[in-house]
Amino acid sequence: MSTEVTEQTELPTHDVELSDVAAAKVRSLLEQEGRQDLRLRVAVQPGGCSGLIYQLYFDERLLDGDAVKDFDGVEVVVDKMSVPYLSGASIDFEDTISKQGFTIDNPNAEGSCACGDSFH
């Protein structure tokens, strides 16, 4: 007998938004990789007194407590420790002469100091 949980339980969700442009870019990157099993993971770490350091990367794993939201086939995953810090944040993709890359607009990061704050 297998002890793995095979039933699909409802995963928690989060309040991070992914713009249509960013979702299209993620979809395009996944197609280039030839991988349909990857999700876009967003995480935060304390970053000095300026606020937060963001991590954006592809991940095939779903960890205990992860919150997931689907944007037209693109799953965005946030770990349970990062969810409160990313509530209301939006991810966009900029493609201009001066800059190309994902941007995160996070209302929670403004004017906050993470020095000495514990994420546990």
All heavy atoms as an XYZ file, in Angstrom:
914
protein
N       0.830     -1.192      0.000
C       0.000      0.000      0.000
C       0.868      1.247      0.000
O       1.817      1.341      0.748
C      -0.883      0.051      1.244
C      -2.127     -0.730      1.152
S      -3.245     -0.088      2.418
C      -4.751     -0.660      1.758
N       0.485      2.192     -0.827
C       1.223      3.443     -0.909
C       0.712      4.413      0.140
O      -0.483      4.503      0.388
C       1.037      4.041     -2.310
O       1.636      5.307     -2.354
N       1.637      5.115      0.770
C       1.230      6.103      1.761
C       1.203      7.515      1.183
O       0.951      8.466      1.885
C       2.191      6.083      2.973
O       3.517      6.306      2.497
C       2.100      4.777      3.716
N       1.478      7.624     -0.124
C       1.455      8.946     -0.758
C       0.025      9.474     -0.834
O      -0.914      8.708     -1.025
C       2.016      8.860     -2.190
C       3.511      8.869     -2.257
C       3.982      8.900     -3.696
O       3.467      9.710     -4.478
O       4.855      8.086     -4.020
N      -0.101     10.753     -0.690
C      -1.404     11.387     -0.827
C      -1.633     11.627     -2.314
O      -0.911     12.391     -2.939
C      -1.471     12.719     -0.046
C      -2.809     13.390     -0.244
C      -1.196     12.481      1.427
N      -2.630     10.950     -2.871
C      -2.865     11.087     -4.303
C      -4.079     11.949     -4.603
O      -4.251     12.397     -5.714
C      -3.054      9.700     -4.973
O      -4.065      9.001     -4.256
C      -1.766      8.918     -4.954
N      -4.906     12.158     -3.607
C      -6.078     12.983     -3.878
C      -5.657     14.436     -4.023
O      -4.739     14.898     -3.366
C      -7.123     12.815     -2.780
C      -6.715     13.441     -1.461
C      -7.760     13.249     -0.382
O      -8.067     12.094     -0.067
O      -8.254     14.271      0.119
N      -6.325     15.117     -4.921
C      -6.006     16.526     -5.160
C      -6.733     17.381     -4.134
O      -7.933     17.548     -4.195
C      -6.442     16.940     -6.580
C      -5.529     16.450     -7.666
C      -4.165     17.126     -7.615
O      -3.998     18.193     -7.064
N      -3.180     16.460     -8.182
N      -5.983     17.876     -3.168
C      -6.592     18.780     -2.200
C      -6.418     20.205     -2.711
O      -5.495     20.489     -3.461
C      -5.930     18.633     -0.814
O      -4.532     18.840     -0.964
C      -6.187     17.266     -0.223
N      -7.297     21.054     -2.311
C      -7.249     22.447     -2.728
C      -6.037     23.113     -2.106
O      -5.896     23.145     -0.884
C      -8.541     23.148     -2.284
C      -8.706     24.535     -2.840
C      -9.077     24.562     -4.308
O      -9.543     23.543     -4.835
O      -8.886     25.621     -4.925
N      -5.140     23.627     -2.943
C      -3.949     24.302     -2.438
C      -4.306     25.720     -2.023
O      -5.182     26.344     -2.622
C      -2.871     24.345     -3.522
C      -2.234     23.004     -3.873
C      -1.380     23.145     -5.123
C      -1.399     22.489     -2.722
N      -3.602     26.242     -1.010
C      -3.838     27.648     -0.666
C      -3.457     28.548     -1.839
O      -2.637     28.172     -2.669
C      -2.912     27.889      0.530
C      -2.096     26.667      0.721
C      -2.593     25.604     -0.199
N      -4.045     29.721     -1.890
C      -3.729     30.658     -2.964
C      -3.052     31.884     -2.365
O      -2.915     31.990     -1.156
C      -4.990     31.036     -3.772
O      -4.591     31.789     -4.924
C      -5.979     31.833     -2.952
N      -2.606     32.793     -3.227
C      -1.907     33.992     -2.760
C      -2.432     35.196     -3.527
O      -3.229     35.062     -4.451
C      -0.393     33.833     -2.942
C       0.010     33.471     -4.343
N      -0.010     34.372     -5.387
C       0.418     32.291     -4.884
C       0.376     33.764     -6.504
N       0.642     32.497     -6.226
N      -1.964     36.390     -3.133
C      -2.442     37.639     -3.736
C      -1.429     38.260     -4.688
O      -1.470     39.463     -4.929
C      -2.781     38.652     -2.642
C      -3.975     38.213     -1.822
O      -4.860     37.544     -2.386
O      -4.012     38.525     -0.617
N      -0.495     37.476     -5.199
C       0.474     37.993     -6.166
C      -0.186     37.977     -7.544
O      -0.848     37.006     -7.914
C       1.757     37.128     -6.189
C       2.731     37.627     -7.244
C       2.416     37.125     -4.816
N      -0.027     39.055     -8.288
C      -0.582     39.132     -9.636
C       0.532     39.010    -10.671
O       1.638     39.491    -10.457
C      -1.328     40.458     -9.840
C      -2.611     40.556     -9.041
C      -3.621     39.461     -9.382
O      -3.780     39.134    -10.584
O      -4.244     38.926     -8.456
N       0.226     38.372    -11.782
C       1.161     38.224    -12.895
C       0.528     38.898    -14.102
O      -0.580     38.539    -14.499
C       1.401     36.731    -13.173
C       2.471     36.373    -14.191
C       3.861     36.741    -13.677
C       2.431     34.882    -14.508
N       1.207     39.903    -14.668
C       0.635     40.607    -15.813
C       0.562     39.676    -17.020
O       1.258     38.653    -17.077
C       1.484     41.838    -16.160
O       2.685     41.429    -16.801
N      -0.291     40.025    -17.977
C      -0.415     39.220    -19.199
C       0.915     39.136    -19.937
O       1.274     38.104    -20.481
C      -1.482     39.822    -20.126
C      -2.885     39.679    -19.533
O      -3.065     38.861    -18.610
O      -3.787     40.392    -19.997
N       1.664     40.250    -19.947
C       2.968     40.287    -20.624
C       3.940     39.330    -19.940
O       4.647     38.563    -20.593
C       3.532     41.730    -20.637
C       4.939     41.762    -21.189
C       2.625     42.657    -21.438
N       3.972     39.358    -18.605
C       4.862     38.472    -17.857
C       4.458     37.012    -18.039
O       5.306     36.140    -18.214
C       4.862     38.849    -16.376
N       3.146     36.736    -18.019
C       2.667     35.362    -18.214
C       3.073     34.845    -19.589
O       3.511     33.698    -19.736
C       1.149     35.297    -18.034
N       2.955     35.700    -20.609
C       3.345     35.304    -21.971
C       4.841     35.016    -22.033
O       5.277     34.065    -22.704
C       2.968     36.399    -22.967
N       5.656     35.816    -21.333
C       7.101     35.605    -21.321
C       7.444     34.285    -20.624
O       8.276     33.512    -21.105
C       7.804     36.778    -20.627
C       9.321     36.685    -20.657
C       9.848     36.698    -22.091
C      11.358     36.623    -22.132
N      11.877     36.610    -23.503
N       6.800     34.014    -19.502
C       7.029     32.758    -18.781
C       6.658     31.579    -19.684
O       7.396     30.600    -19.797
C       6.219     32.709    -17.462
C       6.276     31.323    -16.835
C       6.742     33.758    -16.488
N       5.488     31.676    -20.347
C       5.039     30.617    -21.252
C       6.067     30.381    -22.355
O       6.406     29.248    -22.675
C       3.687     31.007    -21.864
C       2.697     29.873    -21.890
C       1.324     30.314    -22.374
N       0.544     30.905    -21.290
C       0.167     32.170    -21.229
N       0.464     33.019    -22.183
N      -0.532     32.614    -20.218
N       6.594     31.467    -22.915
C       7.588     31.382    -23.981
C       8.877     30.725    -23.483
O       9.467     29.888    -24.173
C       7.838     32.794    -24.521
O       9.114     32.929    -25.046
N       9.323     31.078    -22.276
C      10.526     30.481    -21.701
C      10.333     28.980    -21.457
O      11.230     28.178    -21.709
C      10.905     31.178    -20.391
C      11.428     32.611    -20.526
C      11.501     33.284    -19.158
C      12.781     32.637    -21.207
N       9.155     28.611    -20.978
C       8.866     27.190    -20.736
C       8.842     26.398    -22.044
O       9.311     25.264    -22.097
C       7.541     27.029    -19.992
C       7.547     27.486    -18.533
C       6.147     27.410    -17.938
C       8.515     26.668    -17.705
N       8.292     27.017    -23.093
C       8.274     26.352    -24.406
C       9.694     26.158    -24.924
O      10.019     25.114    -25.479
C       7.450     27.165    -25.406
C       5.954     27.026    -25.199
C       5.147     28.025    -26.017
O       5.703     28.639    -26.963
O       3.957     28.193    -25.706
N      10.553     27.168    -24.730
C      11.953     27.050    -25.148
C      12.647     25.918    -24.405
O      13.472     25.211    -24.970
C      12.714     28.356    -24.894
C      12.372     29.473    -25.853
C      13.040     30.789    -25.443
O      14.027     30.814    -24.715
N      12.484     31.894    -25.919
N      12.313     25.756    -23.124
C      12.907     24.697    -22.308
C      12.306     23.338    -22.636
O      12.863     22.305    -22.289
C      12.681     24.975    -20.814
C      13.422     26.174    -20.287
C      14.916     25.935    -20.182
O      15.325     24.856    -19.751
O      15.667     26.847    -20.558
N      11.122     23.352    -23.270
C      10.436     22.102    -23.556
C       9.899     21.439    -22.297
O       9.754     20.226    -22.222
N       9.591     22.250    -21.290
C       9.119     21.712    -20.013
C       7.720     22.239    -19.719
O       7.493     23.433    -19.720
C      10.054     22.145    -18.872
C      11.487     21.745    -19.012
C      11.757     20.325    -18.581
N      11.373     20.012    -17.213
C      12.210     20.075    -16.184
N      13.439     20.493    -16.333
N      11.792     19.725    -14.982
N       6.827     21.335    -19.435
C       5.472     21.725    -19.034
C       5.256     21.518    -17.536
O       4.206     21.834    -17.011
C       4.435     20.898    -19.817
C       4.522     21.062    -21.323
C       4.345     22.505    -21.755
O       3.483     23.213    -21.245
N       5.163     22.953    -22.700
N       6.274     20.959    -16.867
C       6.120     20.599    -15.456
C       6.695     21.648    -14.508
O       6.766     21.424    -13.311
C       6.801     19.254    -15.185
C       8.306     19.293    -15.468
O       8.718     20.083    -16.343
O       9.048     18.541    -14.825
N       7.097     22.799    -15.041
C       7.715     23.821    -14.198
C       6.720     24.913    -13.820
O       5.822     25.246    -14.592
C       8.911     24.449    -14.913
C      10.074     23.514    -15.210
C      11.146     24.244    -16.002
C      10.666     22.951    -13.931
N       6.931     25.482    -12.648
C       6.133     26.609    -12.173
C       7.076     27.772    -11.897
O       8.254     27.559    -11.657
C       5.438     26.229    -10.863
C       4.505     25.065    -10.982
C       4.148     24.517     -9.593
N       3.288     23.364     -9.699
C       3.741     22.117     -9.842
N       5.029     21.867     -9.880
N       2.900     21.112     -9.942
N       6.542     28.966    -11.896
C       7.335     30.139    -11.535
C       7.238     30.322    -10.027
O       6.156     30.536     -9.491
C       6.815     31.385    -12.252
C       7.597     32.665    -11.994
C       9.011     32.564    -12.553
C       6.877     33.864    -12.601
N       8.368     30.178     -9.348
C       8.381     30.340     -7.899
C       8.881     31.741     -7.552
O       9.877     32.202     -8.089
C       9.274     29.287     -7.236
C       9.278     29.393     -5.717
C      10.031     28.271     -5.054
N       9.346     26.992     -5.141
C       8.338     26.614     -4.348
N       7.893     27.436     -3.417
N       7.779     25.432     -4.479
N       8.171     32.399     -6.628
C       8.536     33.721     -6.145
C       8.775     33.600     -4.649
O       7.937     33.049     -3.927
C       7.413     34.749     -6.392
C       7.882     36.155     -6.040
C       6.918     34.698     -7.819
N       9.926     34.092     -4.193
C      10.245     34.041     -2.768
C      10.921     35.341     -2.364
O      11.434     36.072     -3.211
C      11.168     32.855     -2.484
N      10.879     35.635     -1.084
C      11.557     36.831     -0.570
C      12.518     36.449      0.539
O      12.345     35.445      1.217
C      10.566     37.894     -0.028
C       9.728     38.465     -1.134
C       9.713     37.331      1.072
N      13.548     37.275      0.681
C      14.493     37.173      1.784
C      14.713     38.579      2.294
O      14.597     39.540      1.536
C      15.833     36.618      1.299
C      15.784     35.195      0.830
C      17.167     34.718      0.408
O      17.952     35.454     -0.151
N      17.444     33.461      0.687
N      15.060     38.719      3.580
C      15.356     40.063      4.066
C      16.566     40.611      3.327
O      17.510     39.875      3.054
C      15.647     39.850      5.549
C      15.720     38.387      5.782
C      15.189     37.685      4.585
N      16.511     41.889      2.969
C      17.601     42.491      2.213
C      18.068     43.783      2.813
O      17.723     44.852      2.324
N      18.828     43.702      3.885
C      19.339     44.911      4.511
C      18.214     45.806      4.966
O      17.112     45.350      5.222
N      18.486     47.120      5.030
C      17.436     48.044      5.472
C      16.603     48.570      4.316
O      15.696     49.358      4.515
C      18.054     49.206      6.249
S      18.360     48.738      7.960
N      16.911     48.141      3.109
C      16.145     48.650      1.974
C      14.867     47.857      1.750
O      14.025     48.247      0.956
C      17.002     48.613      0.698
O      17.372     47.272      0.415
N      14.719     46.730      2.410
C      13.480     45.979      2.240
C      13.711     44.516      1.963
O      14.241     43.808      2.806
N      13.334     44.077      0.775
C      13.326     42.658      0.468
C      14.129     42.329     -0.771
O      14.211     43.124     -1.697
C      11.878     42.192      0.255
C      10.905     42.478      1.399
C       9.476     42.247      0.931
C      11.211     41.630      2.600
N      14.712     41.144     -0.783
C      15.366     40.619     -1.982
C      14.434     39.565     -2.554
O      13.956     38.688     -1.824
C      16.727     39.970     -1.632
C      17.683     41.023     -1.072
C      17.322     39.286     -2.851
C      18.972     40.426     -0.532
N      14.162     39.673     -3.834
C      13.240     38.746     -4.477
C      13.984     37.660     -5.228
O      15.031     37.901     -5.812
C      12.349     39.495     -5.477
C      11.544     40.578     -4.822
C      11.969     41.907     -4.860
C      10.378     40.282     -4.137
C      11.244     42.897     -4.235
C       9.643     41.271     -3.505
C      10.079     42.571     -3.561
O       9.365     43.551     -2.931
N      13.404     36.475     -5.208
C      13.918     35.384     -6.012
C      12.791     34.940     -6.936
O      11.671     34.692     -6.485
C      14.343     34.211     -5.125
C      15.499     34.532     -4.224
C      15.866     33.342     -3.359
O      15.002     32.687     -2.796
N      17.146     33.063     -3.256
N      13.101     34.852     -8.230
C      12.161     34.354     -9.234
C      12.871     33.235     -9.975
O      13.929     33.464    -10.547
C      11.847     35.461    -10.250
C      10.695     36.395     -9.974
C      10.797     37.611    -10.875
C       9.376     35.716    -10.197
N      12.325     32.056     -9.947
C      12.959     30.959    -10.678
C      11.942     29.867    -10.982
O      10.869     29.810    -10.373
C      14.152     30.391     -9.901
C      13.832     29.880     -8.511
C      13.578     28.532     -8.276
C      13.809     30.752     -7.426
C      13.296     28.064     -7.004
C      13.533     30.290     -6.155
C      13.280     28.946     -5.942
O      13.000     28.494     -4.692
N      12.295     29.005    -11.921
C      11.428     27.889    -12.264
C      11.673     26.746    -11.295
O      12.809     26.454    -10.935
C      11.672     27.416    -13.702
C      11.185     28.396    -14.723
C      12.034     28.871    -15.701
C       9.882     28.839    -14.717
C      11.591     29.777    -16.649
C       9.417     29.744    -15.655
C      10.282     30.208    -16.627
N      10.596     26.108    -10.885
C      10.695     25.019     -9.919
C       9.701     23.936    -10.303
O       8.556     24.228    -10.648
C      10.380     25.554     -8.516
C      10.847     24.632     -7.409
O      11.268     23.493     -7.700
O      10.775     25.044     -6.238
N      10.152     22.693    -10.233
C       9.242     21.587    -10.533
C       8.581     21.053     -9.263
O       7.632     20.292     -9.326
C       9.981     20.462    -11.259
C      11.120     19.887    -10.480
C      12.053     19.023    -11.318
O      12.020     19.103    -12.552
O      12.810     18.261    -10.711
N       9.081     21.475     -8.111
C       8.563     20.959     -6.845
C       7.422     21.809     -6.302
O       7.352     23.001     -6.555
C       9.669     20.945     -5.786
C      10.869     20.134     -6.162
C      12.063     20.474     -5.278
N      12.366     21.902     -5.356
C      12.799     22.633     -4.335
N      12.990     22.102     -3.165
N      13.053     23.927     -4.497
N       6.548     21.160     -5.565
C       5.565     21.856     -4.738
C       5.870     21.449     -3.303
O       5.894     20.265     -2.981
C       4.138     21.419     -5.096
C       3.383     22.275     -6.098
C       1.975     21.740     -6.297
C       3.342     23.735     -5.707
N       6.136     22.416     -2.467
C       6.514     22.143     -1.087
C       5.313     22.306     -0.161
O       4.339     22.981     -0.496
C       7.648     23.088     -0.660
C       8.868     23.075     -1.578
C       9.859     24.147     -1.168
C       9.528     21.703     -1.602
N       5.418     21.711      1.009
C       4.348     21.792      1.988
C       4.070     23.257      2.339
O       4.983     24.005      2.667
C       4.770     21.018      3.241
C       3.609     20.824      4.188
O       2.468     20.671      3.715
O       3.848     20.847      5.411
N       2.821     23.651      2.232
C       2.443     25.018      2.576
C       2.515     26.003      1.427
O       2.173     27.169      1.590
N       2.969     25.553      0.241
C       3.029     26.449     -0.917
C       1.646     26.951     -1.306
O       0.664     26.212     -1.235
C       3.622     25.720     -2.139
C       5.135     25.678     -2.123
O       5.750     26.379     -1.296
O       5.708     24.944     -2.946
N       1.593     28.199     -1.709
C       0.368     28.788     -2.240
C       0.534     28.883     -3.754
O       1.592     29.270     -4.241
C       0.139     30.165     -1.633
N      -0.509     28.523     -4.491
C      -0.427     28.461     -5.957
C      -1.577     29.242     -6.576
O      -2.702     29.219     -6.084
C      -0.509     26.990     -6.454
C      -0.384     26.921     -7.966
C       0.552     26.131     -5.801
N      -1.263     29.948     -7.662
C      -2.293     30.655     -8.420
C      -1.997     30.455     -9.899
O      -0.842     30.545    -10.319
C      -2.276     32.139     -8.056
C      -3.506     32.905     -8.479
C      -3.470     34.283     -7.826
C      -4.686     35.099     -8.147
N      -4.620     36.430     -7.553
N      -3.015     30.157    -10.677
C      -2.845     29.885    -12.094
C      -3.214     31.120    -12.924
O      -4.250     31.742    -12.699
C      -3.744     28.706    -12.505
C      -3.472     28.259    -13.926
O      -3.977     28.915    -14.857
O      -2.749     27.265    -14.112
N      -2.321     31.468    -13.853
C      -2.562     32.596    -14.757
C      -2.585     32.047    -16.178
O      -1.540     31.968    -16.828
C      -1.475     33.666    -14.600
C      -1.495     34.332    -13.254
C      -0.749     33.809    -12.208
C      -2.270     35.452    -13.015
C      -0.761     34.406    -10.954
C      -2.290     36.056    -11.770
C      -1.541     35.535    -10.741
N      -3.748     31.596    -16.601
C      -3.920     31.085    -17.964
C      -2.865     30.030    -18.311
O      -2.197     30.109    -19.337
C      -3.877     32.258    -18.962
C      -4.466     31.864    -20.317
O      -5.256     30.899    -20.353
O      -4.119     32.508    -21.319
N      -2.695     29.062    -17.418
C      -1.759     27.970    -17.676
C      -0.383     28.147    -17.073
O       0.424     27.234    -17.072
N      -0.091     29.337    -16.548
C       1.196     29.573    -15.888
C       0.945     29.584    -14.381
O       0.210     30.428    -13.880
C       1.823     30.921    -16.324
C       3.059     31.221    -15.503
C       2.139     30.909    -17.802
N       1.543     28.617    -13.677
C       1.363     28.555    -12.231
C       2.442     29.353    -11.524
O       3.626     29.190    -11.807
C       1.408     27.104    -11.753
C       0.165     26.323    -12.099
C       0.181     24.930    -11.492
O       1.267     24.335    -11.382
O      -0.903     24.449    -11.136
N       2.003     30.234    -10.632
C       2.926     31.008     -9.801
C       2.820     30.450     -8.388
O       1.729     30.353     -7.825
C       2.577     32.514     -9.828
C       3.483     33.287     -8.876
C       2.709     33.064    -11.245
N       3.974     30.065     -7.821
C       4.029     29.438     -6.505
C       4.761     30.365     -5.531
O       5.796     30.938     -5.875
C       4.802     28.094     -6.595
C       4.862     27.429     -5.234
C       4.164     27.170     -7.603
N       4.199     30.498     -4.337
C       4.828     31.295     -3.276
C       4.889     30.423     -2.020
O       3.882     29.836     -1.630
C       4.018     32.586     -2.989
C       4.679     33.403     -1.882
C       3.851     33.419     -4.249
N       6.070     30.339     -1.397
C       6.167     29.541     -0.174
C       5.432     30.244      0.960
O       5.227     31.457      0.937
C       7.640     29.280      0.194
C       8.358     30.558      0.566
O       8.317     30.942      1.748
O       8.957     31.188     -0.329
N       5.032     29.457      1.964
C       4.160     30.006      3.012
C       4.804     31.139      3.802
O       4.114     32.027      4.285
C       3.651     28.903      3.940
C       4.702     28.214      4.776
C       4.061     27.132      5.631
C       5.127     26.288      6.307
N       4.550     25.149      7.001
N       6.143     31.149      3.934
C       6.817     32.233      4.663
C       6.794     33.539      3.867
O       6.793     34.618      4.444
C       8.266     31.856      4.971
C       8.401     30.738      5.963
S       7.607     31.171      7.523
C       8.452     30.086      8.620
N       6.789     33.439      2.534
C       6.843     34.636      1.690
C       5.470     35.244      1.409
O       5.375     36.413      1.045
C       7.519     34.301      0.352
O       8.853     33.891      0.549
N       4.391     34.452      1.576
C       3.046     34.925      1.233
C       2.704     36.279      1.862
O       2.282     37.203      1.164
C       1.969     33.856      1.563
C       0.567     34.445      1.519
C       2.072     32.690      0.591
N       2.906     36.478      3.192
C       2.521     37.774      3.768
C       3.330     38.945      3.215
O       2.827     40.060      3.118
C       2.785     37.610      5.269
C       3.214     36.218      5.499
C       3.380     35.533      4.193
N       4.589     38.688      2.850
C       5.447     39.761      2.335
C       5.126     40.119      0.892
O       5.518     41.172      0.406
C       6.919     39.342      2.448
C       7.349     39.126      3.873
C       7.376     37.843      4.416
C       7.703     40.200      4.685
C       7.755     37.646      5.735
C       8.078     40.005      5.998
C       8.099     38.727      6.523
O       8.464     38.528      7.820
N       4.440     39.215      0.188
C       4.145     39.436     -1.228
C       2.672     39.746     -1.485
O       2.268     39.879     -2.637
C       4.562     38.200     -2.043
C       6.075     38.012     -2.164
C       6.397     36.620     -2.684
C       6.673     39.064     -3.076
N       1.879     39.866     -0.445
C       0.457     40.130     -0.605
C       0.249     41.452     -1.352
O       0.742     42.493     -0.939
C      -0.215     40.194      0.760
O      -1.588     40.422      0.596
N      -0.437     41.388     -2.477
C      -0.709     42.589     -3.273
C       0.384     42.941     -4.255
O       0.276     43.928     -4.987
N       1.464     42.153     -4.301
C       2.562     42.433     -5.235
C       2.158     42.040     -6.652
O       1.327     41.153     -6.853
C       3.818     41.671     -4.823
N       2.749     42.706     -7.629
C       2.475     42.352     -9.026
C       3.788     42.177     -9.778
O       4.739     42.929     -9.576
C       1.600     43.409     -9.695
O       2.204     44.674     -9.604
N       3.806     41.150    -10.626
C       4.991     40.838    -11.426
C       4.697     41.225    -12.868
O       3.653     40.872    -13.416
C       5.316     39.331    -11.356
C       5.545     38.909     -9.903
C       6.530     39.002    -12.218
C       5.619     37.408     -9.710
N       5.626     41.947    -13.460
C       5.481     42.373    -14.850
C       6.771     42.020    -15.580
O       7.759     41.624    -14.966
C       5.211     43.876    -14.902
C       4.561     44.302    -16.220
O       4.363     43.459    -17.106
O       4.257     45.500    -16.354
N       6.758     42.187    -16.887
C       7.970     41.963    -17.665
C       8.221     43.195    -18.516
O       7.331     43.659    -19.219
C       7.839     40.727    -18.566
C       9.112     40.403    -19.296
C      10.149     39.755    -18.635
C       9.292     40.766    -20.612
C      11.345     39.474    -19.293
C      10.480     40.486    -21.280
C      11.501     39.838    -20.617
N       9.429     43.747    -18.400
C       9.810     44.935    -19.157
C      10.738     44.542    -20.284
O      11.673     43.766    -20.083
C      10.557     45.900    -18.234
C       9.815     47.181    -17.966
C      10.609     48.077    -17.037
O      11.567     48.721    -17.520
O      10.263     48.121    -15.854
N      10.485     45.059    -21.457
C      11.358     44.780    -22.591
C      11.589     46.084    -23.345
O      10.876     46.413    -24.284
C      10.718     43.725    -23.506
C      11.702     43.184    -24.529
O      12.864     43.630    -24.550
O      11.303     42.306    -25.325
N      12.572     46.851    -22.852
C      12.900     48.132    -23.468
C      14.381     48.139    -23.813
O      15.110     47.218    -23.465
C      12.603     49.304    -22.494
O      13.451     49.165    -21.354
C      11.150     49.314    -22.066
N      14.821     49.187    -24.457
C      16.236     49.308    -24.815
C      17.101     49.327    -23.559
O      18.165     48.725    -23.508
C      16.473     50.582    -25.663
C      15.919     50.350    -27.062
C      17.943     50.954    -25.699
C      15.993     51.558    -27.966
N      16.632     50.001    -22.521
C      17.447     50.144    -21.314
C      17.325     48.973    -20.344
O      18.184     48.781    -19.495
C      17.090     51.437    -20.592
O      15.727     51.412    -20.223
N      16.251     48.209    -20.450
C      16.059     47.141    -19.470
C      15.216     46.015    -20.038
O      14.230     46.245    -20.724
C      15.359     47.710    -18.230
C      15.163     46.692    -17.143
C      14.515     47.319    -15.931
C      14.361     46.245    -14.857
N      13.595     46.688    -13.733
N      15.642     44.789    -19.736
C      14.813     43.642    -20.045
C      14.804     42.725    -18.837
O      15.852     42.370    -18.315
C      15.322     42.868    -21.264
C      14.405     41.697    -21.604
C      14.896     40.869    -22.770
O      16.069     40.535    -22.839
N      14.013     40.541    -23.663
N      13.624     42.389    -18.382
C      13.536     41.479    -17.250
C      12.228     41.619    -16.501
O      11.415     42.488    -16.791
N      12.061     40.732    -15.549
C      10.871     40.757    -14.717
C      11.016     41.832    -13.646
O      12.102     42.054    -13.123
C      10.653     39.386    -14.054
C      10.265     38.321    -15.032
C      11.215     37.462    -15.552
C       8.956     38.195    -15.449
C      10.864     36.484    -16.470
C       8.585     37.221    -16.364
C       9.543     36.358    -16.877
N       9.917     42.497    -13.356
C       9.902     43.514    -12.308
C       8.830     43.124    -11.293
O       7.814     42.531    -11.650
C       9.593     44.911    -12.868
O       8.311     44.885    -13.506
C      10.643     45.357    -13.866
N       9.071     43.465    -10.045
C       8.097     43.190     -8.991
C       7.751     44.498     -8.309
O       8.632     45.210     -7.831
C       8.644     42.184     -7.964
C       8.935     40.846     -8.643
C       7.648     42.002     -6.818
C       9.516     39.794     -7.732
N       6.474     44.817     -8.318
C       5.981     46.007     -7.621
C       5.303     45.501     -6.355
O       4.275     44.825     -6.417
C       4.992     46.760     -8.518
C       4.445     47.996     -7.832
O       5.111     48.529     -6.924
O       3.334     48.428     -8.196
N       5.912     45.801     -5.213
C       5.412     45.276     -3.952
C       5.097     46.409     -2.985
O       5.995     47.058     -2.465
C       6.446     44.330     -3.338
C       5.922     43.638     -2.106
O       4.836     43.914     -1.630
N       6.708     42.727     -1.575
N       3.806     46.645     -2.713
C       3.433     47.721     -1.788
C       3.926     47.478     -0.361
O       4.057     48.407      0.415
C       1.898     47.723     -1.843
C       1.517     46.383     -2.353
C       2.640     45.921     -3.228
N       4.227     46.231     -0.012
C       4.677     45.915      1.348
C       6.127     46.302      1.599
O       6.553     46.400      2.739
C       4.547     44.412      1.619
C       3.128     43.936      1.448
O       2.229     44.438      2.092
N       2.924     42.996      0.550
N       6.916     46.489      0.551
C       8.350     46.711      0.725
C       8.688     48.177      0.975
O       9.780     48.489      1.406
C       9.102     46.222     -0.513
N       7.762     49.078      0.699
C       8.077     50.495      0.789
C       8.180     50.958      2.232
O       7.296     50.724      3.038
C       7.017     51.303      0.040
C       7.079     50.994     -1.445
C       6.089     51.823     -2.246
O       5.829     52.970     -1.859
O       5.600     51.302     -3.243
N       9.287     51.588      2.512
C       9.476     52.180      3.829
C       9.662     51.181      4.953
O       9.579     51.536      6.104
N       9.909     49.927      4.607
C      10.087     48.952      5.677
C      11.556     48.615      5.833
O      12.338     48.723      4.908
C       9.289     47.679      5.360
O       9.811     47.053      4.215
N      11.930     48.241      7.017
C      13.303     47.828      7.275
C      13.289     46.390      7.755
O      12.600     46.075      8.720
C      13.940     48.730      8.330
S      15.628     48.222      8.691
N      14.025     45.536      7.046
C      14.032     44.115      7.417
C      15.217     43.768      8.296
O      15.421     42.618      8.613
C      14.045     43.267      6.140
N      16.015     44.782      8.691
C      17.202     44.500      9.517
C      16.789     43.844     10.811
O      16.003     44.395     11.580
C      17.943     45.801      9.841
S      18.757     46.490      8.419
N      17.329     42.665     11.046
C      17.058     41.983     12.302
C      15.703     41.299     12.354
O      15.419     40.592     13.303
N      14.875     41.513     11.364
C      13.567     40.853     11.369
C      13.751     39.382     11.037
O      14.516     39.021     10.156
C      12.628     41.468     10.321
C      12.130     42.827     10.737
O      12.374     43.236     11.886
O      11.467     43.464      9.910
N      13.039     38.544     11.716
C      13.118     37.108     11.449
C      11.963     36.711     10.542
O      10.844     37.189     10.701
C      13.035     36.328     12.755
O      12.924     34.969     12.483
N      12.246     35.846      9.596
C      11.195     35.369      8.710
C      10.593     34.078      9.237
O       9.887     33.395      8.536
C      11.775     35.141      7.305
C      11.694     36.363      6.429
C      12.274     37.550      6.826
C      11.043     36.332      5.222
C      12.221     38.670      6.037
C      10.972     37.454      4.424
C      11.558     38.630      4.835
N      10.922     33.694     10.460
C      10.391     32.425     11.000
C       9.187     32.685     11.853
O       9.041     33.623     12.512
C      11.451     31.673     11.812
C      12.636     31.318     10.971
N      12.555     30.433      9.932
C      13.911     31.744     11.002
C      13.763     30.319      9.359
N      14.590     31.108      9.998
